[in-house]
Amino acid sequence: MSYPQMVKHLKGHYNTAEYGLSLESLKKKCRKWGIQRARGQALTTQDIGPAIERIRQRFPNQGMQDMWNTLRVEEDIHISEKKILAYMRRYHPEELEARLRERGGMVRSQFWAAGVNDIWTLDQHDK
């Protein structure tokens, strides 16, 4: 559960007329008791492997950003995109390369102008 969901759920377990529990006080209590969210658990690429493989069975061509969002929403795993990319590079490098080839690769193009005022750009905000 997220912290706001926990606060809402716990209201049914104590007398709200007599006691209160704010979001910040719940976070302090969780830190005191050692209850950590997924991001605070320092998950490694091996820890997230089974969840990624479950998602890949349903969405085999999913990219890193979509994988991050699916992990967050469906698996309640909050992890950095860098760790997901590290996992994909380690266990599925050929699929990453295929996806890059599909998109035309990561090609950086250079812009060149002959000089000052050679090219003027306009958009909808120019008057």
Residue pairs with C-beta under 8 A, 6 or more apart in sequence:
1 9
3 23
3 26
3 27
3 30
3 37
4 23
6 26
7 21
7 22
7 23
7 26
10 21
10 26
11 21
14 21
30 36
37 78
38 76
38 77
38 78
38 79
39 78
39 79
43 77
43 79
43 83
44 83
45 83
45 86
45 87
45 90
48 71
48 77
48 79
48 83
48 84
48 87
49 87
49 91
51 71
51 75
51 77
52 67
52 71
52 84
52 87
52 88
54 75
55 62
55 67
55 70
55 71
55 74
55 75
56 62
56 92
59 66
59 67
59 70
60 95
61 95
61 99
62 70
63 99
64 81
64 84
64 85
64 88
65 81
67 84
67 88
68 79
68 81
68 84
71 77
71 78
71 79
71 84
72 78
88 95
88 96
89 96
100 106
113 119
